C-alpha cells in the first residue's frame, strides 16, 4: 500500500516539529572545570568525581536556571583558567578578583572568604606581626591559587630564592613541618580540612594572624567564559543567586565555609 505524497510530506513536517521541540527542551550543557579544593569541592582518590558544598551550590543553581553541568575530572587550576579564557570550558567557581580575571571572565560574586594566614613551625621563636616581615622570609604557596591581594603583592615581589610553589596545601604544610621553608601562606578554610586529616602535621605548626595590618575578607566569584554559546545564562545565574540568598538556601548549602 502506497501513501499519497501529501501524507509523506505531513509525516516529515511532524517529525521535524517533534525534533525541534526536543532540541528546545534539552537543557543547555555548561562545562565546569575544577581542581581539588578542600572543604568546597573535593575529588575522590582517582580524581574523577567531585563532591562538596560547591558542587551542591552549582547543581542547585543549574536546576533553577535550567541548564545542566558537565564536571571535569580533577584539573590543575592553571589549566582551568587557561581553558576558561579560551572558551574551552564555561564555568569556574571560588575565584578571587584581579584585573586580569575581570577582563578575561564574567565574574559573579556569591560570597566572601577569610584572608590567608601564615603557617610556621611551632618551634619558630620570632613573632610575625607585620605583613612587611614576610619580605624577609622564605615561603611556600600553592601553584595557581591566588592569595589575598595584599599578600599576593608581597609574594609576587619575592625573589625566586625565597618562594616555592607546590601542587597542594598538604605539600606546602609538609615543607614547613620538615623545616624546608620558613612559612606557608594558605587559606585557613583549606588548612583546617588538611590538618583535621593529618593531626601529626597539625601538632608541628602554628598560624599567624597579622595584628597590625588590616586584612579584610575578600569576595569570591563564579567565573563564566566570555565565549558562552548562551550569554543569557549569566543573567539567569545572577537571578537564581539572588533568590537563593533571599530564601536562605545558599547559606544552608555552604554553611561556615564562606562569609555572606
C-alpha positions in Angstrom: 0.0 0.0 0.0 1.4 3.4 -1.0 0.9 6.6 1.0 -0.1 9.6 -1.1 2.7 12.1 -1.4 1.0 14.7 0.8 0.9 12.2 3.7 4.7 11.7 3.4 5.1 15.5 3.5 2.8 15.7 6.5 4.8 13.0 8.4 8.1 14.7 7.6 6.8 18.0 8.9 5.5 16.4 12.1 8.9 14.7 12.5 10.8 17.9 12.1 8.5 19.7 14.6 9.0 17.0 17.1 12.8 17.1 16.7 12.7 20.9 17.1 10.6 20.6 20.2 13.0 18.0 21.7 16.0 20.2 20.8 14.4 23.2 22.5 13.6 21.1 25.6 17.2 19.8 26.1 18.9 21.9 28.7 22.0 23.9 27.9 25.1 22.0 29.0 27.7 24.1 30.9 31.2 22.7 31.2 32.7 23.2 34.7 36.5 22.9 35.1 37.6 22.3 38.7 40.6 21.3 40.8 40.7 19.8 44.3 39.7 22.5 46.8 39.3 21.1 50.3 36.1 22.0 52.2 34.4 23.3 49.0 34.9 20.7 46.3 37.0 17.6 46.7 37.7 14.7 44.3 37.8 11.0 45.0 41.2 9.2 45.0 41.1 8.7 41.3 40.3 12.4 40.6 37.1 11.5 38.7 34.2 12.6 40.9 33.9 15.9 42.8 31.7 16.4 45.8 31.2 19.1 48.4 29.3 22.4 49.0 30.4 24.0 45.8 29.0 21.1 43.8 25.8 21.2 45.7 25.5 25.0 45.1 26.2 24.8 41.4 23.8 21.9 41.0 21.1 23.9 42.7 21.8 26.9 40.5 21.7 24.8 37.4 18.4 23.2 38.4 16.8 26.5 39.0 18.3 28.3 35.9 17.5 25.4 33.6 20.9 24.2 32.5 23.0 21.0 33.1 26.5 20.7 34.4 29.4 18.7 32.9 32.1 18.4 35.5 35.7 17.9 34.5 38.0 15.4 36.1 40.4 16.9 38.6 42.3 19.5 36.6 45.1 21.9 37.7 43.6 25.4 38.3 46.1 27.0 35.9 44.8 24.8 33.1 41.2 25.6 34.1 41.9 29.3 33.9 43.5 28.9 30.5 40.6 26.9 29.2 38.0 29.4 30.6 39.8 32.3 28.9 39.8 30.4 25.6 36.2 29.2 25.8 37.2 25.6 26.1 35.2 25.4 29.4 32.3 27.5 30.6 32.4 27.8 34.4 34.9 28.0 37.3 34.0 28.6 41.0 35.7 30.1 44.0 37.8 32.6 42.1 39.4 35.7 43.7 39.3 39.0 41.9 42.1 40.6 40.0 42.0 43.0 37.0 43.2 40.3 34.5 40.4 37.9 35.5 37.9 40.7 35.3 39.0 41.4 31.7 39.1 37.7 30.7 36.0 36.4 32.5 32.5 37.3 33.6 32.7 37.4 37.4 29.7 36.9 39.6 30.1 37.4 43.3 28.4 34.8 45.6 30.2 35.1 49.0 33.4 36.2 50.7 36.3 34.4 52.3 38.6 34.9 55.2 42.1 36.2 54.4 45.0 33.8 54.1 47.2 33.1 57.1 50.8 32.4 57.7 51.7 28.9 58.9 55.0 28.4 60.6 56.7 25.6 62.7 55.7 25.7 66.4 59.5 26.0 67.1 59.6 29.4 65.4 60.6 31.8 68.1 60.4 35.2 66.4 56.9 36.6 66.2 55.5 37.8 62.9 53.1 40.7 63.4 53.5 42.8 60.3 52.9 41.9 56.7 56.2 43.6 55.8 58.1 40.8 57.7 57.1 38.3 55.1 59.5 40.0 52.7 62.5 38.7 54.6 61.2 35.1 54.9 61.2 32.0 52.7 57.7 30.9 52.0 55.7 28.3 50.0 52.3 28.8 48.3 50.1 26.6 46.2 50.6 27.0 42.5 47.7 28.7 40.7 45.8 29.7 43.8 45.7 33.5 44.4 46.2 35.0 47.8 44.6 37.9 49.5 45.5 40.9 47.3 47.8 42.4 49.9 49.6 39.1 50.4 49.8 38.4 46.7 51.5 41.7 46.1 54.2 40.7 48.6 54.6 37.2 47.3 54.9 38.5 43.7 57.8 40.8 44.8 59.8 38.0 46.4 62.9 36.8 44.6 62.9 33.3 43.3 65.2 32.2 46.0 62.6 33.0 48.7 59.5 31.4 47.3 58.5 27.8 46.4 55.4 26.6 44.5 53.7 23.3 45.2 50.6 21.5 44.0 48.6 21.3 47.2 48.2 22.8 50.7 49.2 19.4 52.2 52.6 19.5 50.4 53.1 23.2 51.5 52.4 22.3 55.1 54.7 19.3 55.0 57.6 21.5 53.8 57.0 23.9 56.7 56.8 21.0 59.2 60.1 19.5 57.8 61.8 22.8 58.1 62.5 23.2 54.4 60.9 26.6 54.3 60.0 29.2 57.0 56.3 29.5 56.3 53.3 28.8 54.1 50.7 31.3 53.0 47.4 29.5 52.8 43.6 29.8 53.1 42.5 28.9 56.7 39.5 27.0 55.3 41.7 24.7 53.2 44.2 24.3 56.0 41.5 23.3 58.5 40.4 20.3 56.4 44.0 19.2 55.7 45.1 19.4 59.4 41.9 17.6 60.5 43.0 14.7 58.3 46.7 15.0 59.3 46.9 15.7 63.1 50.6 14.7 63.1 51.4 17.7 60.9 48.9 20.0 62.9 51.0 19.4 66.1 54.1 20.8 64.3 52.5 24.1 63.1 51.2 27.4 64.3 49.2 30.0 62.5 49.7 33.8 62.5 47.0 36.4 62.2 48.6 39.7 61.4 47.8 42.1 64.3 48.9 45.4 62.8 47.6 45.2 59.3 44.0 45.4 58.1 43.3 42.3 56.1 39.6 42.3 55.3 37.7 39.3 53.9 37.7 39.2 50.1 34.9 38.5 47.7 34.8 35.2 45.8 33.2 34.7 42.4 31.8 32.3 39.9 33.7 32.9 36.7 32.0 32.5 33.3 33.7 32.3 29.9 33.2 35.4 27.7 32.7 32.9 24.9 29.4 31.4 26.2 27.1 30.0 23.5 24.1 31.1 25.5 25.0 34.6 27.0 21.7 34.8 28.8 23.0 32.1 31.2 24.8 34.9 33.1 21.6 36.7 33.9 19.8 33.5 34.9 22.7 32.7 37.3 22.6 36.2 38.8 18.8 35.9 39.3 19.0 32.5 40.9 21.8 33.5 43.3 19.7 36.4 44.4 16.8 34.0 45.1 19.0 31.6 46.9 20.4 34.3 49.2 16.9 35.6 50.0 15.4 32.2 50.8 18.5 31.0 52.8 19.3 28.0 50.6 22.8 29.3 49.8 23.7 29.6 53.4 22.2 26.1 54.1 24.4 24.6 51.4 27.7 26.5 52.0 27.4 26.7 55.8 30.5 28.1 57.5 32.9 27.5 54.6 32.4 31.2 53.4 31.1 34.6 54.7 28.0 36.2 53.3 
